[in-house]
Amino acid sequence: MDLKLQAVRAFIEQGDDFLLTTHVNSDADGLGACMALARLLRGLGKRADIGLPDPPAEQCYFLAGWPDVHHYTDLDLSGYSSAIIVDCPSLDRIGPVRENLPTGLRILNIDHHHGNDNFGEINLAEDISSTCELVYHLVSGLGYEIDAAMATQLYTGIIFDTGSFRFSLTKPSTFAVAGALVQLGVQLDDIANHVFGNKSFDSVKQLGLAIDSIQLHLADRVAVLHLDREGMQAGDPDEIVNYGLMVKGVEVAVLLKEQEPQRYRVSLRSRDTVDVSEVARLFGGGGHSRASGLRLEGEASEITKKILAEIGRYLA
Ligand SMILES: [Mn+2]
């Protein structure tokens, strides 16, 4: 792992005001990493603000620094000379924040997505469980202190992105980092309760709707779940797609989410054999080999047909 420690140290030492942001529809990994880095920078006497393209990931509400998480329009972006952009394979993932970045901004890109396009002055893109794991390696490599609050921010991102250490990108190093974070004072059960046991009544009902919609295709190896406009009223539930993989024999799960009339965000999850990032890229999306996403417009039945045709080519 090349952490480019000297370059990152210079980037931090030479900047005074840092903007931190992550992808649209932020999650606990991206936001946890932003929160940990903001805490680090403030501890060093720097100005560090988190400005997100849309509402923050709710799983992070209990973390230190939550009241300081802003929508980007609440900040004057022209006032920053440095930015740290996390958990994004490309700059367009930060949505409307991108057009509002000041010219001459120095960018540090910290990410763990396959196919990161190396935007930014310094790029740390590693094949690793989570951006939060990468941030741990970086902060400890630089020799900065990690307190219990920062450890909690990082641990939250790690358990979120690894599905509690279940997904294939979970490596021995992930457990080593988690062990170190527990040593630093992380309360495992408390975090799990906040992250996984804190859903609204409406979002649990939404899960029921999605499960009720499940259909199997391609010799029962692909599960498709569908939430229409009405089903989406409780919010955008990325993790529901994983329920498709609970079905025995299913290799790929697909969740269609109708965000605007006939405009869908589609989440893909793969158990083992299919690289769903390749499928997503065929439609202009992206992600990881086991978890990816894309957007398509049209009727749900047509979208399902198109995606199944491509998945079918990968299901040998
Ligand atoms: Mn991530």
Residues whose N, C-alpha, C, O or C-beta is under 5 A from the ligand:
A	BS01	MN	D29 D87 S130 T131 D161
